[in-house]
Amino acid sequence: MAFRYFNGVDLFAIDGLSHSTILSITSEIGPEGFNKFKTAKQFSSWLRLVPNNKVRGKDTQ
């Protein structure tokens, strides 16, 4: 069902994704949700899978 829902993309081919994970993503972004993100990096960032690269404080060397 998910294969048809995502236009032939097999999300189960990604290691670590389960049925519940795919259902959660689908319920959050909707059927056209993946089209909202221009790149995979933007989608990963939205999922908070990308570390924050902001530097705080100052270097003391």
N, C-alpha and C positions, 0 to 999 in steps of 0.2 A: 504494500500500500504506500509506504513512504517513497519507494522508488518511483511510482507514478506521480505522487504528490509533488516531488521535487524535479519533475521533468526529466526523468531518467538518471538522476544523480543518486548513486548508492552511498548514502551517509554511513551505512553499516560497515563500509570498507575502511573507515577511519578507526584506527585502534583506540579503544577506550570509550567509544560511543555506544550506549545501550538504547533500548526502546524508550526508557523513561527520559533519557537525555534528549533524544530527538523529539519526543512529545513536548518536553519543556521548551525547547528552542522554538518549535512550531507555534506553541501557544503564545509565546512572547512576541514573535515578529510577524506572525500571520503568513498567509500563502504567498504574498509578494514581498515578504520581508527581506529576502536575500538581495533583491534588486535595489534596496535602499542604500546598500554599501557598494562603493565603487571598487574596492579591493578587498582581498582576503585579510590584509593587515588591518583595515578599518573594522571589519567584522570581528576579528580576534581581539582588537582593542575594546570594542563594545562589550564583548564577553568577559572582559577583564582578565584575559589570558596573557596579555603583554605587560611586562613590568614597566613601572613608571620610571622614566629617565630624568625626572626633574632633580636638580642638585640643590640641596639645602645647606645652609651654613657656608663657611668658607674653609678653604684648605689651610691647615697649619703645618707648614713644613719647616 
